[in-house]
Amino acid sequence: MTTLSLLEKLQFLWDDFLSFVNTGIRENKYPKEILDNFTLIDKSQINKINDNAKYNVSCGSCESNCCSRIDGKILLTLKDIAVLIDNGHENSIEGSFRGFATLLKDYQENRDNSVFNDVSRLMQDMLNNEYMPYLKKIGSACVFMSESGLCKVYDIRPVSCKMYPYHYDASGKEIVWLNNCQSKSKNMSEEDKDRVVSNIAEFENERIKDISLVMLNIENLGKIGYKDYL
């Protein structure tokens, strides 16, 4: 019998969750509008790029500052965690979603249930407060940075690494350039733009899944392999 990877289990859990919600809608247990909270973003919705971000990254023009001088944390989605664990890198993960679970409990105790109808607000709460697991650092450097300044796990690096130094500004509904990266090169092509937008859409969608599953399916997340991060 084939053993499922954690990534495969996560996908099945998400599919089961959506099936559960849709069944509830058909049986009139939930309003149709509830599905809006769990609808993933199409990249066409976030393809506006600020003028300051219409550049390619010229990696190699600095001393790998984005990996060697990390200010803050490299946050991990449930998918990132699954990929790292499936490839034997569970010791590279620190932190948990417990802070986010506590935040949800506080909202409930204060009877502020409106927040549960505003996934974008929850996404910002999760990100701003860093209520997510993150990559381990050695000093100020990423645990996966090699002596030559390259990434040891480039092909499976977290999605936040893929999209750096680009960032989605939800308030302005546009993609911006993070100013702590000084490695701008030539203007981006349409192919480059599509790659950047795809990476950012992936990150935003994984956070929608994370919030939905941590908020409403946390018990089953623990059962499939996330117990240490909940």
N, C-alpha and C positions, 0 to 999 in steps of 0.2 A: 504493500500500500504506500502510495506516494505521500510524503509529509509536506504539508503546505508551508511556504515561507510566511514570515510575519507580514510581509507586504501583501501577499495574496489573502491572508486572513483579514487584513485591514480593509481591502477592497470588498470582500464578501460582507463584512460588517456594515460598511457604508451602503452597499446595495440592499441589504436586509433592512436597514434603517429607513431608506427611501420607500421601500416596499411597504413597510409598516405604516408610514405616514400616508401614503397613497390609499392604502386600504382603509385607514381611518377617515379619510376624506370621502371615499365612496360610501362608507357606512354612516356618513353624516356625524361622525364623532368629532371631527375637526373642520373648521372653515377652510375653503379652498385657498384663502389668502395665506394660510400658514406655510404653504409650499414655497412662497416667495423667500422665506427665511433660509431655505436650504437649496435654492437654485444657484448653480455655479455660474460664474461670470464668463461670458464669451469675450475673447480678446478684442473683438471689434468695439467693445464698450470702453476700453481703456487705451485706445491707440493715439491719444493726444499727447504729444511730446513737447515739453517746454523748450524754447530756443537754446537755453543753456545746456540742454542734454542731448542735442543733436550731433553728438560726436562719438567716435569709437574710442575704446580704451587702448592706450599704448602700453600694454604690460611689458615690463622690463626696463621702463624709463625711470623707475625708482627702485628702492631696495625692498621690494615686496611689502610695502608699508601696510597694505590691507590685511596681510596675514601675519606680519611680524610685530606690528604696533597696534594691536586691537584695543580700541577704547570702547568698553562695553562688552556685549556678548554676541556670539554667533548663534542666533535662535534656531531651534529645530522644530519642524512640524512632525506630526505623527508619521508621515511618510518618510521623512528624513531618518527618523529613529529606526523605522523598520528596515530601511536599506542598510544603515550602519550595522544593525544587529545581524541581519542576514549575511553580512560580509565579515562577521567576526570582530566588529569594532565597538562592542557594547561598552568597553572601558573608556571610550572617548566621550561618553555622554554624562553630563552633570545636570542637576536641577530637576524640576518636575512641573506638572500642571496644578499642583496643590494650591498655589496662590490664587489661581483662577477659580478653582472649585470653591475656595473660601469667599471670593468676591461674589460669586453667584449666590452663595448661602446668605451673605449680607444683604444682597438685593431682596431676597425672599423674605428675610426677617423684617426688613424695613418696608415690606409690601410694595416695593417698587417693581412691579411685574411688567411695567411698560418696556423695560430694558430687554425682555425676552422677545419682544417684537421688533427689536432694532439690532440686527446682527452686526451692522457696521459699527455701532457703538461698542458692542462687545469685542469686536475685532481690535478696535483701537485701545480698549482697556487692556486686552491681553498683550498687545505689542508694547504699549507705552510703559506698562508696569513690568514687562519682561516675565510674564507669567507662563513661560514655556521652558522646557529643557533646552540646554545649550551645549556647545562643544567645549571640551576641556581646553584650558590654555596652559602653556609652560612659560611662566613669566607673563609677558604680554603677547606671546606668539601662539598661534593655533597649534594644537597638538599634532596636526598633520603636515606642518610645514617642514620640508626637508632642509638639510644643510645648504643645499644649492638654491634655496628660496622657492622651490617648486612644491606643488601640492601632491602629497603621496596618494590621495584618493580622488584625483581630479575627475575621473569618469563617474564617480558616485557622490560628488560633493553636494552639500545641502543646497537647496534652491535659493536661499538667501545669498549664498556665495555666487551662484550662477548669475543672479541679477545685479550684483554690485558692479559699479557704483550708482546704478539707477534705482530709483525709489518711486513708488506710487503715492502721490499726494492726494489723499481722498477729498480734502477740502477744496482743492482746486481742480480735482478730477483730471490730473495730468501727471505725466512721468517727468521727474526732475533728476538732476545730477547731484549726488552728495558731494559737498564742497571739500570734504577731507581727502578726496582723490584728485590729484593734480595731473593725472596721466592722460589728458585729452590728446587725441590725434585728429585725423581728417574727419570730415562730416560723414555721418553714417549713410549707408546705402539702404534701399528698400529691404534687402535681405537682412541687413543688420537690424533695422527697425523691427522687422517681424520676429527676429530672435529675442530681442529685448522685451517686446510686448508679450511674447509667449512665456518667457520666464517670470515676468511679473504677474501675468494671469494665473500661472501655476501656483505662485506663492499665495496670492489672494484666495484662490480656490481651496488650497490646502488648509488655510486658516478658517474658512467657512466650515470645512469638514471637521477640523479640530474642535471648534466651538460647539458644533452640533453634537458630536459624539461625546465630548467631555461633559457637556451640559445634560444630555438626555440618554446617554448609553454608556456611562462610565463603568458600570458593573461588568458589562461584556468586554469593554476594552481591557480591563484587568484580567479577564479570563483568557484572552487570546495572547497575552504576553507583555502588557504595558503596566503591570502591577507596580513596578518600582518607580514609575513616573507619575502616579496618580495620588 
